[in-house]
Structures are given as C-alpha cells and as structure tokens.
Amino acid sequence: MIVFALRVKSKPEIVSIMMPDANKGTILYVEDNPDNRSLIRRVLGAEGYAVVDAINAVQAIEKLENGSFDLILMDINMPDMDGYTLTAKIKAMPNYSKIPIVAVTANVMRGDREKSLEAGCDGYIQKPIDIDTLGQQVERFLTRSTNV
C-alpha cells in the first residue's frame, strides 16, 4: 500500500490517502467497446493491476509483441476477428502460449463456456461484469496460472 501525505491549507494536520500498490500484475484487455474498456481499467486499476487496452486482434498481437503480460482478458464478440479465433492464434504462438486467457463475454447460452475453453481460454467471466467480484476473479486466474 502506498501512502501519500497531503497538507490541507485550511488545517495544519496531515491527511493520509491510501492507494493500492500497482504491482499485482499487468493485464491485456482485448475489447472493442470503449465503455467496457473504461470500466475494466478503472475497476482493476483500483485493485492494483496495470491494464493495457487493445481494441482488435491486430492491436492485441502488437501489444503482446511489445509488452509483458500476466493475463489476457478476451472479449469474444469483436469485429474482424472474434475472441475464439484470436485466442487460438495466441495459444499457437510459443512466446505467449503460457499467458492465461480469460473470456469476458455476454455469450451465456448453453455451450458458450465450453466453446471458450475449447478455443484455448483458461477461464470465463460473464458480462455484465460484477465489479464487486472482478478483482477476486482476476486474482484467482493469476494465482492458478502461477501454480501450474
């Protein structure tokens, strides 16, 4: 936990503000919807994660090649290349195949979870996102991947 001390002009005492450490992990979030990207970035940022956005498959591959990630959150319904196809492509790349990929999707019909797992996803988070449990879900996937 990082503590910042601020001097408030109207009062002589010091006020402390607690901020979470930003070293819990770096997450690549592949999502075409800007509102969803903003929500995930705010929620996970407050939990101490660094979140890097990619708006499509091409950008996701570029960011993977130029960064280091502990987890990938993958939207399934994207234009150009869907999340199933992109997941399979990433899992076929030796340098990135060990990064856990978690499907984040509104696809909640029977068989959708299984389809995500068959494509190579290591887990599944259902939309709409529950912001109260998202940090715990992400931590669980990261812990599981370090214990494998």
Secondary structure, 3 states (H helix, E strand, C coil): CEEEEEECCCCCCEEEEEECCCCCCEEEEECCCHHHHHHHHHHHHHCCCEEEEECCHHHHHHHHHHCCCCEEEEECCCCCCCHHHHHHHHHCCCCCCCCCEEEEECCCCCCHHHHHHHHCCCEEEECCCCCCCHHHHHHHHHHHHHCC
